[in-house]
């Protein structure tokens, strides 16, 4: 009942992946596990030789027989991890989504990441995937036997239904780090064609991880003449985010890929209508009837769906009712941790 959880950089980083790691660790402790947190170098997923050697050494220094649960943000860039830790330390990979699927990577870089992650995963006794879609990708494209994969979707906490904006303007909320994969640029382009409609949008997400993308998004909003209707709120604390959820009329996020889509699931938990895409595992997070999913990178389809969402109050009400009905069936974090614990036991 002892595990080492290895995560690169600041474990309090405000992203879904880091949030998953924090909650699983807390639930494992609640279930009686002893969890040692190991901070790997910040440089991942693009470590230099020094950072890579330091990570290998840190993992190899852990007690023999204790499972190493290593976040894929680091593990995917550690091709020689098996040789570094030997056979006495059971390795369990935690894959939110394969590194090569990050939007905007040059083809040579993506090819390198596919190779390094494939080699790293070959050393893992068990692989925890956060969705069925990711599990299927790992089996089909990374050579991971299905028998070694455990699917542990993120949990969702019960939450009070959002009350909405309460006015004639439809309040849209988007939650996602400002990186190309989240598709905020598509959302701005789609909303630029809806100037005649009554809406405003708040985008919550860390704007420091990819300053170039954040700067380009600000410029895009200004060029579209939407600076008075779209707010980039940056990363916010829990109290502020709760208030934004409570005051929203709908959730919108045009991701180009998601290994699950925790923000979508949170919107469902709040009983909000959801507009997203069919990319990756998003359909697993958004039950049928509770949201509208359009093809990724299709601005026209996104704009048409936004038009309905903003203009049709009855449509929003139907989606909200379906979301509230689906919220009770969402997995909880104790369920997630139980699946991860099962993988750790199997590996040991």
C-alpha positions, -999 to 999 in steps of 0.1 A, spaced: 0 0 0 29 23 -8 34 42 -41 58 69 -54 39 94 -76 64 111 -100 53 144 -117 74 169 -136 76 205 -123 52 222 -100 25 197 -88 1 226 -82 2 236 -119 -34 245 -128 -41 220 -156 -64 191 -158 -36 166 -159 -20 179 -127 -54 182 -111 -60 145 -119 -27 136 -102 -35 156 -71 -69 142 -67 -58 106 -73 -30 110 -47 -55 124 -21 -80 96 -27 -53 69 -25 -42 84 9 -79 84 20 -80 47 10 -50 39 32 -21 42 8 11 59 16 19 82 -13 54 97 -17 54 126 -42 85 129 -63 91 161 -83 109 155 -115 127 183 -134 106 211 -148 120 207 -183 97 179 -194 83 170 -219 114 185 -236 143 176 -212 179 182 -220 204 155 -212 210 169 -177 173 169 -168 168 134 -183 197 120 -163 184 137 -131 150 121 -136 164 86 -142 186 90 -111 156 101 -90 135 72 -100 163 47 -96 169 60 -60 133 49 -49 129 19 -27 128 -15 -44 95 -32 -46 75 1 -44 55 9 -75 65 40 -94 34 58 -109 50 82 -134 30 109 -152 31 106 -189 42 142 -193 76 131 -181 75 93 -189 68 98 -226 101 116 -230 121 89 -210 129 62 -235 155 44 -214 135 44 -181 134 6 -181 171 3 -180 175 31 -155 152 16 -128 157 -21 -134 132 -48 -127 130 -43 -89 108 -12 -91 74 -18 -108 67 9 -133 31 21 -139 26 48 -166 -2 74 -162 -11 86 -197 -35 116 -201 -28 116 -238 2 107 -259 27 135 -261 29 134 -299 -8 144 -302 -2 178 -288 -14 204 -314 13 224 -332 42 200 -330 64 199 -361 63 165 -377 99 155 -368 93 164 -331 61 144 -331 79 114 -346 106 116 -319 80 117 -291 61 88 -306 93 68 -305 104 78 -270 69 72 -256 66 38 -273 99 27 -257 90 41 -223 56 24 -223 73 -10 -232 89 -9 -197 56 -3 -178 40 -33 -162 7 -14 -162 -5 16 -181 -33 38 -167 -52 56 -194 -77 83 -186 -102 74 -213 -112 45 -236 -101 66 -266 -66 70 -252 -65 33 -243 -74 24 -279 -47 47 -292 -20 32 -269 -30 -3 -280 -32 5 -318 -3 29 -322 21 24 -293 21 -14 -290 8 -16 -255 -11 -49 -249 -47 -43 -240 -42 -67 -210 -17 -41 -195 -40 -11 -198 -63 1 -171 -88 28 -179 -94 52 -150 -115 82 -162 -113 114 -141 -138 118 -113 -162 147 -110 -173 162 -77 -210 169 -72 -217 206 -77 -247 229 -75 -264 237 -108 -253 269 -124 -279 297 -120 -269 315 -152 -264 351 -160 -299 361 -153 -301 387 -181 -307 391 -218 -270 385 -226 -260 348 -228 -229 343 -206 -205 318 -222 -176 302 -202 -145 284 -216 -120 267 -193 -86 256 -207 -49 265 -207 -40 289 -235 -23 264 -258 -31 256 -295 -48 223 -286 -76 240 -268 -89 258 -299 -96 292 -284 -86 307 -317 -114 288 -334 -139 300 -308 -129 337 -314 -132 332 -352 -166 316 -348 -179 344 -325 -166 371 -348 -195 361 -371 -221 365 -343 -217 402 -335 -254 407 -339 -262 382 -311 -262 390 -274 -234 371 -257 -202 376 -238 -174 351 -232 -149 345 -203 -119 323 -211 -103 309 -179 -68 293 -184 -32 297 -176 -17 322 -201 19 317 -190 26 282 -203 27 293 -240 31 331 -241 32 331 -279 -2 315 -282 -16 337 -254 -3 368 -272 -16 357 -306 -51 351 -290 -52 386 -275 -43 400 -309 -69 379 -326 -96 392 -302 -85 428 -307 -84 425 -345 -119 410 -345 -132 440 -325 -143 417 -296 -122 430 -267 -152 444 -250 -170 410 -252 -143 384 -246 -123 384 -214 -91 364 -209 -92 358 -171 -60 338 -169 -56 312 -142 -80 319 -113 -85 305 -78 -112 280 -69 -135 306 -54 -134 327 -85 -139 298 -108 -169 286 -88 -184 320 -92 -178 319 -129 -194 285 -132 -224 296 -112 -229 327 -134 -226 309 -168 -254 301 -192 -233 276 -213 -199 261 -216 -179 262 -249 -145 248 -257 -133 239 -293 -105 215 -284 -85 199 -312 -78 169 -290 -85 158 -254 -74 127 -236 -106 130 -216 -119 166 -211 -123 173 -174 -137 208 -180 -165 193 -201 -173 169 -173 -173 197 -148 -198 217 -170 -220 186 -171 -218 184 -133 -230 220 -131 -260 213 -154 -246 235 -182 -253 232 -219 -220 221 -235 -206 230 -270 -175 211 -278 -159 189 -306 -157 153 -314 -120 152 -309 -103 125 -289 -122 114 -258 -146 144 -256 -176 122 -265 -169 101 -234 -171 132 -212 -202 147 -228 -232 123 -227 -255 122 -257 -282 149 -254 -262 170 -228 -241 188 -254 -235 196 -290 -203 183 -305 -190 195 -339 -159 183 -359 -126 198 -347 -112 228 -367 -146 234 -384 -153 271 -377 -185 271 -398 -200 242 -378 -189 258 -346 -205 292 -355 -238 275 -365 -239 256 -332 -230 288 -312 -258 306 -331 -283 281 -318 -269 280 -283 -270 318 -280 -303 325 -298 -325 296 -287 -334 296 -251 -354 264 -254 -325 246 -269 -303 256 -240 -329 245 -215 -331 210 -231 -294 206 -231 -292 218 -194 -319 194 -184 -300 165 -200 -268 176 -183 -284 177 -149 -298 142 -155 -264 129 -166 -245 144 -137 -256 117 -112 -240 90 -133 -206 106 -136 -176 87 -120 -164 100 -87 -127 105 -77 -129 75 -53 -138 54 -83 -108 67 -103 -84 61 -74 -98 25 -70 -89 18 -106 -55 32 -102 -49 13 -70 -59 -19 -89 -33 -12 -115 -6 -6 -88 -15 -39 -71 -13 -58 -104 21 -42 -112 35 -51 -79 
